[in-house]
Amino acid sequence: MHVVITGANRGVGLALCETYAGRGTRVTGTSRDGSTGHRLDVADPASHRALAARLDGQAVDLLVCNAGVFLDKGQSLDGGYPPEMWAESFAVNVTGVFLGVQALLPNLRMAESARIAIISSQMGSDTRAPGGSYIYRASKAAALNLGRNLAADLKAMGVAVGIYHPGWVRTDMGGSSAEITMDAAARGLAARFDALSLGTTGEFLTWDGRVHPY
C-alpha cells in the first residue's frame, strides 16, 4: 500500500505519517519546504507536476489532501480580511486540493481500490455558522463541495472520495486548549480512511466516525 499525504511536516499530517509508518505502510509525505523528503507547494501547479513526475508509474492507494492554512484568525470585519488573504487561503485550501487530485489521478487509477481523503473542517459546514473566520470557513466549505463533486465524477473510475473533520486538535493551528491530541486525531482519521469505499464515497465524517451535517 502506498499513501501520499500533503502537509506532512507538522500537525495532523505528521501524525498521520507516523501512524501509517507504524503499520509498515509506504508513505510519501510532502511539505512546502521539502523537509519531509518530498517538496510540494500545493498552491503551485508546477510543484504538483514535479511531484507527479517523481511518482510516475507508481500506484497511489490513498491520497490524503491535508495541507491547509488558517490565515484569518483575529481578523476584524471592520477593515480586516484583505483580498490577498482570501486569494492565498483559497489557493492552498481549495485549488491545492484539486491540483493534487488532478496531478496524481493516473497514479490513483493504477491502484486496485484507490481512495482520496480530503481534510475539511466542521467550520465549513453550512449548518454550523457562528460567524467570524470568514475566509477559513468559506475555503473549507469549498473543499467540502469539491470533495462531494469529485466523489460523483470519480466513482465510475473506481476512486472513492471522503471528506473529514479532523476534530479540534492541539496543533499550532488548533491551539493548546483544543480537545484532542494529534495522535488521537490521526488514529481516528486512519480508521475512517480504512473504511472508505465506493459504497460510502462522498461521505462527510468526523475523525471519530460520526456523520457530519453539510
C-alpha positions as CSV (number, residue, x, y, z in Angstrom):
1,M,0.0,0.0,0.0
2,H,1.2,3.5,-0.9
3,V,-0.1,6.6,0.9
4,V,0.6,10.1,-0.2
5,I,0.0,12.8,2.5
6,T,0.3,16.5,1.8
7,G,1.3,18.9,4.6
8,A,3.1,16.1,6.4
9,N,5.8,18.1,8.2
10,R,3.7,19.0,11.2
11,G,0.4,18.7,13.0
12,V,-2.1,16.1,11.8
13,G,-0.2,15.4,8.6
14,L,2.9,14.4,10.6
15,A,0.9,12.3,13.0
16,L,-0.8,10.5,10.0
17,C,2.6,9.8,8.5
18,E,3.8,8.3,11.8
19,T,0.6,6.2,12.1
20,Y,1.0,4.7,8.7
21,A,4.7,4.2,9.0
22,G,4.0,2.4,12.3
23,R,1.8,0.0,10.3
24,G,4.7,-0.7,7.8
25,T,2.9,1.2,5.1
26,R,4.9,3.0,2.4
27,V,4.3,6.8,3.0
28,T,5.2,9.7,0.7
29,G,4.8,12.8,2.9
30,T,5.1,16.2,1.3
31,S,5.9,19.6,2.6
32,R,6.3,23.1,1.1
33,D,9.9,23.3,2.4
34,G,10.9,19.7,1.4
35,S,11.7,18.8,5.0
36,T,9.8,15.5,4.6
37,G,11.9,14.5,1.6
38,H,9.2,15.4,-0.9
39,R,8.7,19.0,-1.7
40,L,5.2,20.2,-2.7
41,D,3.9,23.7,-2.6
42,V,0.2,22.9,-3.1
43,A,-0.5,26.4,-4.4
44,D,2.0,26.0,-7.2
45,P,0.9,24.0,-10.3
46,A,4.5,23.4,-11.3
47,S,5.2,21.8,-8.0
48,H,2.3,19.4,-8.5
49,R,3.7,18.5,-11.9
50,A,7.1,17.9,-10.4
51,L,5.7,15.5,-7.7
52,A,3.7,13.7,-10.3
53,A,6.9,13.2,-12.4
54,R,8.7,11.8,-9.4
55,L,5.9,9.3,-8.7
56,D,5.4,8.4,-12.4
57,G,4.4,4.8,-12.8
58,Q,3.8,4.3,-9.1
59,A,0.3,3.4,-7.8
60,V,-1.1,5.6,-5.1
61,D,-3.7,3.7,-3.0
62,L,-4.6,6.6,-0.7
63,L,-4.1,10.4,-1.3
64,V,-4.7,12.5,1.8
65,C,-5.2,16.1,1.0
66,N,-4.2,17.6,4.4
67,A,-2.2,20.7,3.6
68,G,-4.0,23.9,4.7
69,V,-3.7,27.3,6.2
70,F,-5.8,29.4,8.6
71,L,-4.7,32.9,8.0
72,D,-7.6,35.0,9.2
73,K,-7.5,34.3,12.9
74,G,-8.3,37.5,14.8
75,Q,-9.3,39.5,11.7
76,S,-11.9,42.2,12.2
77,L,-14.9,42.5,9.9
78,D,-14.4,46.2,10.1
79,G,-11.3,46.6,7.8
80,G,-9.9,43.1,8.1
81,Y,-9.9,40.1,5.7
82,P,-7.8,41.6,2.9
83,P,-8.3,40.3,-0.6
84,E,-4.7,38.9,-0.7
85,M,-5.6,36.7,2.3
86,W,-8.6,35.3,0.5
87,A,-6.6,34.5,-2.6
88,E,-3.8,32.8,-0.7
89,S,-6.2,30.8,1.5
90,F,-8.2,29.5,-1.4
91,A,-5.1,28.7,-3.4
92,V,-3.9,26.4,-0.7
93,N,-7.2,25.1,0.9
94,V,-9.2,24.6,-2.3
95,T,-7.2,24.9,-5.5
96,G,-4.3,23.0,-3.9
97,V,-6.6,20.0,-3.2
98,F,-7.9,20.0,-6.8
99,L,-4.4,20.2,-8.3
100,G,-3.2,17.4,-6.1
101,V,-6.0,15.1,-7.2
102,Q,-5.6,16.1,-10.8
103,A,-1.9,15.5,-10.8
104,L,-2.0,12.1,-9.2
105,L,-5.1,10.8,-10.9
106,P,-3.0,8.5,-13.2
107,N,-1.4,7.0,-10.0
108,L,-4.7,6.6,-8.3
109,R,-6.1,4.8,-11.4
110,M,-3.3,2.3,-11.1
111,A,-4.4,1.1,-7.6
112,E,-6.9,-1.7,-7.1
113,S,-9.2,0.4,-4.8
114,A,-7.9,3.9,-4.7
115,R,-9.2,6.4,-2.1
116,I,-8.9,10.2,-1.7
117,A,-9.3,11.7,1.8
118,I,-9.9,15.5,1.9
119,I,-9.4,17.2,5.2
120,S,-12.1,19.9,5.5
121,S,-13.5,21.1,8.8
122,Q,-16.7,21.4,10.7
123,M,-16.1,25.1,10.2
124,G,-17.0,24.6,6.6
125,S,-20.5,23.2,7.5
126,D,-23.4,25.4,6.4
127,T,-25.4,24.2,9.4
128,R,-22.7,25.3,11.8
129,A,-22.2,29.0,11.2
130,P,-21.5,31.1,14.4
131,G,-19.7,33.9,12.4
132,G,-16.1,35.0,12.1
133,S,-13.2,33.4,10.4
134,Y,-14.9,34.1,7.1
135,I,-12.0,33.1,4.9
136,Y,-11.2,29.8,6.5
137,R,-14.8,28.8,6.8
138,A,-15.5,29.7,3.2
139,S,-12.4,27.8,2.0
140,K,-13.3,24.7,4.0
141,A,-16.9,24.8,2.7
142,A,-15.5,24.9,-0.8
143,A,-13.2,22.0,-0.1
144,L,-16.3,20.0,1.2
145,N,-18.2,20.9,-2.0
146,L,-15.2,20.0,-4.1
147,G,-14.9,16.6,-2.4
148,R,-18.6,15.8,-2.9
149,N,-18.4,16.6,-6.6
150,L,-15.2,14.7,-7.1
151,A,-16.9,11.7,-5.4
152,A,-19.6,11.8,-8.1
153,D,-17.2,12.0,-11.0
154,L,-14.5,9.6,-9.8
155,K,-16.9,6.8,-8.7
156,A,-17.1,5.5,-12.3
157,M,-13.2,5.3,-12.3
158,G,-13.2,3.2,-9.1
159,V,-11.9,6.0,-6.9
160,A,-13.6,6.7,-3.6
161,V,-13.6,10.2,-2.0
162,G,-14.2,11.0,1.6
163,I,-14.3,14.4,3.4
164,Y,-13.4,14.7,7.0
165,H,-13.4,17.0,10.1
166,P,-10.2,16.1,11.9
167,G,-11.5,17.3,15.3
168,W,-10.3,20.3,17.3
169,V,-6.7,19.2,17.5
170,R,-3.9,20.5,19.7
171,T,-1.6,21.8,17.0
172,D,-0.2,25.2,16.0
173,M,-3.5,25.8,14.2
174,G,-5.8,24.4,16.8
175,G,-4.1,25.9,19.8
176,S,-3.2,24.4,23.2
177,S,-6.7,24.4,24.5
178,A,-8.1,22.1,21.8
179,E,-9.9,18.9,22.6
180,I,-7.8,16.1,21.2
181,T,-4.2,15.2,20.6
182,M,-2.6,14.8,17.1
183,D,-2.2,11.1,17.7
184,A,-5.8,10.6,18.6
185,A,-6.9,12.5,15.5
186,A,-4.6,10.6,13.3
187,R,-5.7,7.2,14.6
188,G,-9.3,8.1,14.2
189,L,-8.8,9.5,10.7
190,A,-6.8,6.5,9.6
191,A,-9.7,4.2,10.7
192,R,-12.1,6.4,8.7
193,F,-9.9,6.1,5.6
194,D,-9.7,2.3,6.0
195,A,-13.5,2.1,5.9
196,L,-13.9,4.4,2.9
197,S,-15.2,2.6,-0.2
198,L,-17.2,3.2,-3.3
199,G,-20.3,2.4,-1.2
200,T,-19.6,5.3,1.1
201,T,-18.0,7.7,-1.3
202,G,-18.9,11.4,-0.8
203,E,-19.3,11.0,3.0
204,F,-18.5,13.8,5.4
205,L,-17.4,12.3,8.7
206,T,-15.8,13.4,11.9
207,W,-12.5,11.9,13.0
208,D,-14.3,9.6,15.4
209,G,-16.8,8.3,12.8
210,R,-19.9,10.5,13.2
211,V,-21.8,11.7,10.2
212,H,-21.3,15.5,10.0
213,P,-24.1,17.7,8.6
214,Y,-23.3,19.6,5.5
